[in-house]
């Protein structure tokens, strides 16, 4: 059906062009001089028929290509989120309205090229810019529409209810915290309130990692996808997929920060660098490593521990041991005890978003002193 419509369009377009231009074209090249084709009554209709026939034959050759192009456009439109289509279309309409008011004085100019060509150029240009602004800033426009409703709802609420806490902010997960896996256990304990947001660009990065040729990366990506399935299907928590994207931003971390600003949400991560970027840009962030450090058993300087020295440290004569929870212990003068179980005395504890590090020295040396 659509193919017939395309061919009909070509026939009408060819007939119109033939009616208007073929008689003049024949006169210019001298083929119609002194013949009935120069008649004002016959010539245009002959041109109409010729133009329709020519473009109909042309349509038999290119209609398949046009159908493929239209099918590609239709597939893109079907996959695009409704908000993208809505704000993109509104942007085009606003751009065309602006172009209309600008074109009105231009069309009155006597120069034919300016009055006919410039309006078309301006219409296309403003329609393009309108679409780009509406499409790329759709999330900010949505925020403008939703914020007044929230304020109005607050105004209608009784005064005593104003003291109630606001609804929990949405929690936006980044790739590292999904692959880490501990987020699923945290969600299961109901420590995270509000909606869990999984951005589409994070899903795409996970899929890219899962399809990697490197076996380690591939396993990490698949683990992340399994964790997401567990969160969405098995846990009593609201999970939403954010299908938008910020095409002008390349880095996934930067997109997460932008999304948190737009949605007024909180980024959940265990990436030390992303944590610092969020803090610098005044974006709320929850670091899983900070939570893990907070719930670890407290170790104070002066306490004694029994550890096994595993390997040598970075500095001279240092040894390295680990607690059961993975906390690293740097043992001064512990290189000579590699492979042995010894008692150490804690000298200091360093705690950061990247983890906790404990410094100690062998108890035997303490006694010797």
LOROKE-568227 format. One line per 8 residues: number of its first residue (from 0); their letters; for each residue x, y, z of C-alpha. Coordinates in steps of 0.1 Angstrom, whole numbers, plus 5000, padded with zeros to 4 digits. Example, Ala and Ser with C-alpha at 12.3 -4.5 7.8 and 13.67 -1.06 7.14 Angstrom:
BEGIN
0	as	5123,4955,5078  5137,4989,5071 .
***
This chain:
BEGIN
0	xxxxxxxx	5000,5000,5000  5027,5024,5009  5046,5016,4978  5016,5025,4957  5013,5058,4976  5050,5066,4968  5044,5059,4931  5012,5080,4931 .
8	xxxxxxxx	5032,5109,4947  5058,5106,4919  5031,5106,4892  5015,5137,4907  5049,5154,4911  5060,5145,4876  5027,5157,4861  5029,5191,4879 .
16	xxxxxxxx	5065,5196,4869  5057,5186,4833  5027,5210,4832  5048,5239,4843  5082,5234,4828  5083,5209,4798  5067,5233,4773  5092,5261,4782 .
24	xxxxxxxx	5121,5235,4781  5111,5225,4746  5109,5261,4735  5144,5268,4749  5160,5239,4730  5140,5247,4698  5121,5215,4695  5087,5230,4699 .
32	xxxxxxxx	5091,5260,4676  5063,5263,4650  5045,5231,4662  5013,5226,4682  5033,5221,4713  5037,5259,4716  4999,5262,4720  4989,5275,4754 .
40	xxxxxxxx	4960,5250,4754  4978,5218,4743  5014,5222,4753  5010,5222,4791  4988,5191,4791  5012,5172,4769  5039,5182,4794  5017,5170,4822 .
48	xxxxxxxx	5014,5135,4806  5051,5133,4797  5062,5144,4832  5039,5119,4848  5052,5090,4826  5088,5099,4832  5086,5101,4870  5064,5069,4871 .
56	xxxxxxxx	5091,5050,4852  5117,5065,4876  5096,5055,4906  5097,5018,4895  5135,5020,4899  5139,5040,4931  5107,5032,4950  5123,5002,4968 .
64	xxxxxxxx	5151,5024,4981  5126,5049,4993  5106,5021,5010  5138,5009,5029  5145,5045,5039  5109,5050,5052  5111,5016,5071  5144,5027,5087 .
72	xxxxxxxx	5128,5060,5098  5097,5042,5111  5119,5018,5132  5138,5047,5147  5105,5065,5156  5091,5033,5172  5122,5028,5193  5124,5064,5205 .
80	xxxxxxxx	5108,5072,5239  5076,5092,5238  5092,5121,5256  5119,5124,5229  5093,5125,5201  5071,5149,5220  5097,5175,5228  5115,5171,5195 .
88	xxxxxxxx	5082,5178,5176  5074,5208,5198  5109,5221,5191  5103,5218,5153  5069,5236,5156  5084,5265,5176  5113,5267,5152  5090,5269,5122 .
96	xxxxxxxx	5068,5296,5139  5099,5317,5145  5111,5312,5109  5076,5322,5097  5078,5356,5114  5114,5361,5102  5105,5351,5066  5075,5375,5063 .
104	xxxxxxxx	5096,5407,5056  5121,5387,5035  5095,5376,5011  5086,5412,5002  5122,5418,4989  5122,5424,4951  5152,5402,4945  5137,5368,4935 .
112	xxxxxxxx	5166,5346,4948  5164,5362,4982  5126,5362,4985  5123,5325,4974  5155,5307,4986  5163,5324,5019  5128,5316,5035  5133,5279,5027 .
120	xxxxxxxx	5168,5280,5042  5157,5297,5074  5127,5273,5078  5150,5243,5076  5176,5258,5099  5152,5269,5126  5133,5235,5124  5166,5218,5129 .
128	xxxxxxxx	5177,5239,5159  5142,5236,5174  5144,5198,5172  5179,5198,5188  5169,5220,5217  5137,5202,5224  5153,5167,5221  5185,5173,5240 .
136	xxxxxxxx	5170,5194,5269  5138,5174,5272  5147,5163,5308  5151,5199,5319  5117,5208,5304  5101,5178,5321  5115,5191,5354  5100,5225,5347 .
144	xxxxxxxx	5066,5210,5342  5067,5187,5373  5082,5211,5398  5052,5235,5398  5028,5205,5404  5049,5195,5434  5048,5230,5448  5011,5233,5442 .
152	xxxxxxxx	5006,5200,5460  5026,5212,5489  5005,5244,5491  4972,5224,5493  4985,5201,5521  4976,5209,5557  5003,5229,5576  5011,5200,5600 .
160	xxxxxxxx	5018,5178,5571  5045,5202,5559  5067,5188,5586  5066,5153,5570  5099,5144,5553  5100,5147,5515  5098,5116,5493  5131,5098,5490 .
168	xxxxxxxx	5153,5109,5461  5158,5084,5433  5190,5064,5436  5210,5062,5403  5233,5032,5400  5266,5034,5381  5283,5005,5363  5309,4998,5390 .
176	xxxxxxxx	5284,4994,5418  5263,4970,5397  5293,4948,5388  5304,4949,5425  5272,4931,5435  5269,4942,5471  5242,4967,5460  5217,4937,5457 .
184	xxxxxxxx	5223,4927,5494  5219,4964,5505  5186,4967,5486  5174,4935,5502  5180,4949,5537  5158,4980,5527  5187,5004,5536  5181,5022,5502 .
192	xxxxxxxx	5148,5041,5501  5131,5054,5470  5132,5043,5434  5163,5026,5419  5172,5041,5385  5191,5021,5359  5201,5044,5330  5200,5030,5295 .
200	xxxxxxxx	5236,5041,5288  5248,5021,5319  5230,4990,5305  5247,4996,5272  5281,4998,5289  5274,4966,5308  5264,4948,5276  5295,4960,5259 .
208	xxxxxxxx	5316,4947,5288  5297,4914,5287  5305,4910,5250  5342,4917,5255  5367,4893,5241  5386,4894,5274  5374,4866,5296  5377,4886,5329 .
216	xxxxxxxx	5358,4916,5315  5332,4893,5300  5326,4876,5334  5323,4910,5351  5298,4922,5326  5276,4891,5329  5278,4893,5367  5265,4929,5365 .
224	xxxxxxxx	5236,4918,5343  5228,4890,5367  5228,4914,5396  5204,4937,5378  5180,4908,5371  5181,4899,5407  5173,4935,5418  5145,4938,5393 .
232	xxxxxxxx	5128,4904,5398  5136,4891,5432  5138,4921,5455  5108,4941,5469  5121,4975,5455  5109,4998,5427  5133,4997,5397  5129,5019,5367 .
240	xxxxxxxx	5149,5021,5334  5158,5056,5323  5158,5055,5285  5170,5090,5278  5206,5099,5269  5228,5129,5268  5243,5126,5233  5264,5157,5237 .
248	xxxxxxxx	5283,5140,5266  5306,5111,5258  5317,5098,5292  5293,5076,5312  5304,5091,5345  5296,5126,5332  5262,5114,5320  5255,5100,5355 .
256	xxxxxxxx	5263,5134,5371  5241,5152,5346  5212,5128,5351  5215,5132,5389  5212,5170,5385  5182,5167,5361  5163,5142,5383  5174,5156,5416 .
264	xxxxxxxx	5187,5121,5424  5216,5105,5442  5244,5086,5425  5253,5052,5440  5288,5041,5433  5320,5025,5446  5342,5044,5421  5366,5067,5441 .
272	xxxxxxxx	5370,5091,5411  5333,5094,5404  5328,5100,5441  5351,5130,5440  5336,5144,5408  5301,5142,5424  5313,5160,5455  5330,5187,5434 .
280	xxxxxxxx	5298,5193,5414  5276,5193,5445  5258,5161,5435  5247,5138,5463  5265,5105,5462  5264,5073,5482  5297,5053,5482  5293,5016,5489 .
288	xxxxxxxx	5329,5015,5501  5321,5042,5527  5292,5021,5539  5314,4990,5541  5341,5009,5560  5315,5022,5584  5302,4988,5594  5336,4971,5597 .
296	xxxxxxxx	5348,4962,5632  5366,4991,5647  5403,4986,5651  5421,5010,5674  5459,5018,5677  5474,4996,5704  5452,4966,5698  5468,4932,5691 .
304	xxxxxxxx	5459,4910,5661  5470,4876,5649  5477,4877,5612  5496,4858,5584  5521,4879,5565  5514,4871,5528  5539,4891,5508  5564,4920,5510 .
312	xxxxxxxx	5552,4956,5508  5561,4985,5487  5586,5000,5512  5618,4983,5524  5613,4955,5550  5575,4959,5549  5552,4929,5549  5515,4927,5539 .
320	xxxxxxxx	5487,4908,5556  5449,4908,5553  5420,4905,5576  5391,4882,5568  5371,4910,5554  5399,4920,5530  5413,4949,5549  5450,4953,5542 .
328	xxxxxxxx	5475,4954,5570  5509,4969,5564  5534,4953,5588  5565,4973,5594  5597,4952,5595  5574,4923,5585  5593,4911,5554  5612,4885,5574 .
336	xxxxxxxx	5579,4870,5586  5564,4862,5551  5545,4830,5553  5543,4830,5591  5514,4836,5615  5525,4863,5640  5509,4887,5664  5511,4924,5655 .
344	xxxxxxxx	5503,4956,5674  5482,4982,5655  5501,5016,5652  5476,5036,5630  5445,5033,5609  5439,5051,5576  5403,5052,5563  5393,5067,5529 .
352	xxxxxxxx	5366,5062,5503  5390,5038,5485  5391,5016,5516  5407,5011,5550  5444,5005,5556  5459,4994,5589  5496,4999,5599  5511,4976,5624 .
360	xxxxxxxx	5544,4962,5637  5553,4927,5650  5546,4922,5687  5580,4906,5691  5597,4938,5681  5575,4957,5705  5587,4935,5734  5623,4939,5723 .
368	x	5620,4976,5726 .
***
